[in-house]
């Protein structure tokens, strides 16, 4: 049976759309059960509706600093819909350690750098200021520490001397849209294994314009 997935967003939902497209194919091992936003004005909500996906808004602003209170409502919504896996796609709210532990090994995030390099804000600017020649994107499990969870999959792109944060972001977004669905495929088919702080997966090699490892198939 296909695994039931919730996608959590706060904005336009670019990676959300990539996950929805992948889940629309017959051989994909997961269904998008719901897209949940903590903001009523998230553009991704309309994109999800146009794709026939159920949406839900749980506004975080009224909860203020009461993260646990927000998570209680969120957890109830996830349970009501039988959600098994969570994908964060530009979800701009931190979770408590308790919520993260509840979803340990079942919640993914994507970050636009080759972690552990350049975590946090402005990863493209960080990469350019460091003068790296390769950057990319990372899908990782969520742990209480920001952008520090076990790495599931990475994709790399070359960095040009002419790049700006915007041009680098645009090119990395292409690889984000490739690796996030494939990382979810691995998780949904039980082909990833947590080994302490590391994620063990099948090995793979890159093809084409990107270096992606591991390959899901």
N, C-alpha and C positions, 0 to 999 in steps of 0.2 A: 504494500500500500504506500501511497505517496505521503510524505511527511507534511504536516501542516505548519506553515511558516507565517509569522507576523513580521512586517517591515515597519520600523519606527523612523519617522522623518520629522524634520522641522522646517524644511525649505522646499526647493524645486523638485527634489526626488529624481535626480538624474540616474543614480545607481539603482534606485527603486525601479525605474522604468526598465533598466537592463535585466533585473531579476524577474520582473513580470513577463518580459518577452521570452526569457528562457523557460519560465514555468509554463508558458503557453504551448510548448512543444510536447509531443506525445511521450517522448522517452525521458523527460525530466522527472527526477524522483521526488519532487516537492511541489505542493500547491501553495499559492499565496492566499492564506485564509483571510487576512485583514491588513490594511495599512492604517497605522495609528500615528496621529500627529499631536504634538503638545501645543501647536499653534493653529488657530482657526484660519489664518491667512496663508498657510503653507501651499504653495502652488502645486506641489505633488499630489494633493488631495484630488484636484480636478483631473490630473493625469491618470490617477488610479481609477477614478470613477469612469472615465472614458474607456478604460480597459476592462470594465466590468468587475472590478475588485471592490469588495466591501471596505468602507472607510469608517474611521471613528476619530473624533477629536476629544482628547482629555487635556484640557488647558492646564498648563503647569503654573502659570502666573498667579492664580488665586492661592496656590499652596505656598508661595513665597519660598522660604528656606526649609519648609517641611517636606523634605524629599521622601521620607517614609510614608507620609500621607498620600502623596501623589502615586507612589509605587503600589500602595494598597489597592487603589482604584485600578491602576494599570494591570496588576496581577489578576484581579477579578475578571477584567475584560479578556485577558489571555486565556484564563481557565474556562470561561464561558464558551470560547470559540475553539477549545481543544487544541490550542497552539502547542507545538512541540519544540520549535526552533525559532530564534529571533535573529533578524538581520538589522543592524543599525545602518541607516543610510542618510547621513547628515543629521543625525539626531543630536541636538545641541542642549543636552541636559545630562548632568552627572548622576550616576546611580549610587545608592548606598552599598556598602560591602555586603550587607545581608541579601539584597536583591541580586547582586552579581553572583554570590555563592549559590543562590537558589537555581540560577540558570547556568551554573558552571559546566563548561563543555557543550553548551547548547546555544550560546549567543555569540554572533560574529560581528565584527566591525571592519571597516575599510579605511585606510589612512593613506594619503597621497605622498608617501615617501618610502624609501627602503628602510623600514625600521630594523634595528633600533636607532638609526640615524634620523634626526629631525622630527622628533615627536612634537605634539602640541600645535600651537598656532603658527601660521605662515610657513609651512614646510617648504614651499617653493622658494620663497625668499631666503630661507635658511640655506637651502641647497645652493643657490646661486652665490650667496655670500661666502660659502665654504669653498666654492670653486670646484665642486665635484663634476666629473665627466659622465656619470651615470646616475640617474634617479629613477623613480618609479612609484609603485603602489604596493601596499601590503594588506592582505586579509588576515586578521588575527582573532583569536578568542578574546573575549572581554574579561578582564580581571579588575579588581578595585583600583589598581594603578593605571593612569591614563596612558593609552597607546603602548602598553608594555606586555600584553598577553602573548601566549604561545603563537608563533607564526604558522599559519596554514598554507598560504600561497603568496608568491610575489611575482610581479612583472616589472621589467626594467625598460627604460628608454634612454637614449643618448641625450646628453645636455650640450647644447651649442653655445658658443661664446656670444651669439647674438640673441640668446633667449632672454625673455623677461619673465617675471612671475606668471603673467597671463598666458604667454605662449607655451611655457613649460606646463602649466596647469592644463591647458587644452590637450596637449599631447598625452599627458599622463592620464587624463580622463578616458582616453581611448582604451588604455590597458586596464583601467579600473573596471570598465564595462565588460572586459573579457574575463578577468580573473574572479570577480565576485560571484557570478553564476557558477563558475567551475568549482570554486571553493565550497559553495553551498551544495553542489552535486556530490563532492567528496564527503561532506558531513552527513548529508541525507542518506548516503549509501554505506555509512559506517566504515569509510575508508580512511579515517583519520583516528589517531590514537594519542591521547595525552600521556606523556611520560615525564612526570614532574613539571618542570617549567618549559618543556619542549613538546612540540607537536610532531609526531611521526606520520609520514604519508608515503604513498608510492613515489618513486623517483620519476623524473621526467626531464626532457630537454626542450629548449625553445625552438621555435620555427618562425620564419618570416621576420617582421620588423621588431619583434619583441622577444625578450628572453623571459620565459615563464616557467616557474618550477614550483611544485610538481605539475605535470600534465594530468588532468583528471581521467583521460581516456586515450 
